[in-house]
Amino acid sequence: MFLDRRSRAMMKATLQHYFSLQAKRERLLKKARPGPLQDFLSVPFPSIEQLLYETQILSVDFETTGFNANQDRILSIGFTTLQRGQISLANCYHEVINTKGRLEAKNVAVHSITDQNKTDGISLAQGVEDLLQALAGKVMLVHYAQIERTFLQKACYQLYGIVPVFPMIDTLMIAKKRKDKSLTSYSPEELRLDNLREEHGLPQHFGHNALNDAVATAELLLAEVSLRRRPQKVVLDRYLLKS
């Protein structure tokens, strides 16, 4: 069966909507039970066509016991908001999560979170609820999306029985695409948060703290966007992760 140009255009638009994050959110909303995840999914995601400068962004970082969401745990959650080129420290958040089991010495050495800190922390359910409430209607900003996306999806599945989707910007991928266009080879180490900040002349920060890293990532995004010819005219879709 052959379709005319108008019919092909309509079919393309229908398929694009069906596979869009917005449509996935709508389908998940129908399955979600009343609670924090349903509340999050009930708020539309920002339009991919709007300006990045006008978009409400939540810069998020997790400290975890490892890199595998199926066997490791979230140790702490930190986030702060970003919009119109301004990072709002007044709305920042940092909490240690009271995870099960004792921490290994290597975890304490890296994150400076002790078993006592963990015991005094909040539950994973409370931490995820706080994050979803802050994230509603915003785009999530991270550095290396594999960590935050997989750990948050795993936590949501454990708590709510659903694996949600999130509109995300990854500063690591932004920098990687920029460097890939260059004729100069580079080391993967250059894509680390600290090294990219140094490249942009940003000050050193105290890493392996969820809130500090969230703020550092927000600053890095502003630095990367500033390289554009018209930073305030960049469309959100240019930086959104496509998968």
Order of alpha helices (4+ residues) and beta strands (2+ residues): alpha-alpha-alpha-beta-beta-beta-alpha-alpha-alpha-beta-alpha-beta-alpha-alpha-alpha
